[in-house]
Amino acid sequence: MIRADRELLAELMSVNDAVPAITLAMLDGTFSRRQHAEFGARLVALGNALCARGRQQPTVVVDGTVA
């Protein structure tokens, strides 16, 4: 696994680990607009990075289907 993939997976794990506390903060009303914006930006950046990495992967066709 290349370094960029490890870093991407580490950020994905970090975001995933943050979700329970963020969810509770959202539910009890203690999650500020600034925190919403920052976490949203983090999710968007991660999604863009995952999409970009996916586009770099070669497409493999096996038995007429894309794998």
KABEL-V356432 format. One line per field, one symbol per residue. ss: DSSP state (H for helix, E for strand, - for the rest). phi: phi as a letter, one per 40 degrees, with the letter a starting at -180 (. if undefined). A space follows every 50 residues. Layout:
BEGIN
ss = ???
phi = ???
END
This chain:
BEGIN
ss = --HHHHHHHHHHHHHHHHHHHHHHHHHH----HHHHHHHHHHHHHHHHHH HHHHHH----EE--EE-
phi = .cddccccccccccccccddccccccccgccccccdcccccccccccccc cccccccccbbbfgbcb
END
